Amino acid sequence: MSIVSLSFFLFLTITAAVYWLYPGRSRWLVLLAAGGFFILFHTAWDPALLAIFAGEVLLTWLAALAVSRLTGERAKTAVTALAVLVLAGALIWYKELSFFVGNFNRLAALTGAGLRLTMPETRAPFGVSYYTLTLIAYLLDVRWGTLERPERNPLKMLLFAGYFPQLTSGPVTRYGEVAPALLGGAEGSLRGVQLGLQRLLWGLFKKLVLADRLAPAVAALYDGEQPAGGLLVPLAAALYIAQLYMDFSGCMDIALGAAELFGAPLPENFRRPFAATNLSELWRRWHMTLGLWVKDYVLYPLLKSRWMGAVRRFCKNHWGKRASRAVPTYIGLFVTWFCVGFWHGGSWKYIF
């Protein structure tokens, strides 16, 4: 069920109609059922994959409750670390295992070792790349006290992680951003529905009219029998950038427009990125929820860690104050961007 397909818009229409006809503060149950249907549809009706999703969510829910009730800091840290490792391990197993298997086999071939690993046959739960980051952020927010009171209802936790408009292409959400409207039975308005429909149509225009029409030209320039030369090289690059942006942001507009129909909006993911005046500003305007996620949950914790404090002291003692600021920053940025590339695809080209 592609989000630009007729079946998706039929599903969306029925879900919205039932949602607003359902009584008051219990209407979140409609979205919970819709999310389960959406996940099952995208996994060829495999209940095992839905169970894996539910298991990861309930693990996070239980870990967050345990962290909120434990008194010892070491115990809180141990529970949090174990749950995060399980979530990250599941993401790697289902999405990025080929990276490790492929590199192990290449290394074994270079060294002459007679070992070769084979890829196990696995199917990834739908939306695992996005809901994993959402669950890790939720758990860390509880551990750090950013979220004072964790969710008590496991069904609402399932809805928070499985809100269907965000599962296809994001954005990466945080509990404090979406929970009040999503889980509290939002009071909708005709104006909100109108804005949602406008956003949907704008996203369809960007995706179907612009991105999909640019795709053949880009393919011809990059993958044609004769390599492009001369002015066709910068033209190919410009068209590819336009196609990529219109495709991604168009799908994002559809997702955000769909969320508006239920009075439970999702955070923005683009803010006119090509109006940026430098590369760092471009990144802050592009895939914003991912950028904020790696900043808050990878870069800052790494820079504030005890290990990085030791690096900072070592650099100051041996190379001076300037190095004590620069070297940890470079290490933190390297780790952060490595994670961004690795998340986008288990391949060195994404990492580089």
C-alpha positions, 0 to 999 in steps of 0.5 A: 500500500504505497502512500501514493496509491489509490488503496492508501487513500481509500484506507485513509478516507475510511479511517478518518471517517470512522475516527471522527464518528467514534466517541470522544477520548476513546477514538485513539483506539481507531488509530491503534487498529488502523496501525495494526492493519497498516503494518500487517498489510505491508508485511503480507499479513505475517502476524510474526512481524507484527508480533516483533513490532509489538514485542519491541514496543512492550519491551521499551514500555516495561523498561521505561516503567522500571527506570521510573520506579528504580532508585539506584542510578546504576540499576537505571542505567543498566536497564536502559542500556540493555533495552537500547542494545536490544532495540539497536541490535534488532534494527541491525539484524533486520536492516543492516546485517548484510553490511557485517556479513559482506565485509566479513566475507571480503576480509576473509577472502583477502586474508585467505581464510576459508570462512564464509558467512551466509545471510540468514533469510529474514524479513524486517518488521515494517517501519523498523528504521523509524520506530526504533529511533522513536523508541530509543528516544523515548527510553532515553528521555525517561532515563534522563528525566526529560519525560517526567512520567512514562506512558502507563497504558501499553496500548497507547504506547503501541499507538505512539510507536505505530502511528501509521502516517509516520511508518513509511518515511518518517518523521522520527517522533518524540513522545512529548511532541505527538502524545498529547494530541494523538493519545488524548482523543484530539478535538478536530476542526474543519480547518485542520482537515482542510489544511491536511487535504491541501498538504496531501495534494501538494505532496502528491504534486511534488511526488507524481508530477515533479519527482516521477517525471524527473526520474526518467531524465535522471536515469537516462543521464546517469545510467544511459549507454553513453556516459554523459559529458560536458554540460550534461554532467552538472545538469544530471546532478541538478536534476538528481537533487531536484528529483530526490528532494521532491520525492522525499519531501513529497512523501513527507507532505503526504504523511504530514497531511494524513496526520493533520486529518486526525488532529494529531500532527507530526513534526516538520521534516523540511524547512526550505533546505535550498534557501540555506546559505551554507552546508551546516544550515542545509543539514539543519533544514533537511530531514530535520527530525533525524538531524535533531535525533542524532544531535540529542541522542548520539553527539551530545551524550558522546561529548558529555561522556566520561570517556570523552572527558578523558580524551579532552584532558589528554589533549589539553595536557599534550597539545593545549587548550585548542586541541582539547576542544577540537579533537573531541568535537571531531571524534563526536562528529565522525561517530555521528555522521558514521551513524547517519550513513549506516542508518541510511543503508548498510553500505560503505557508500552511504557512510562515506 
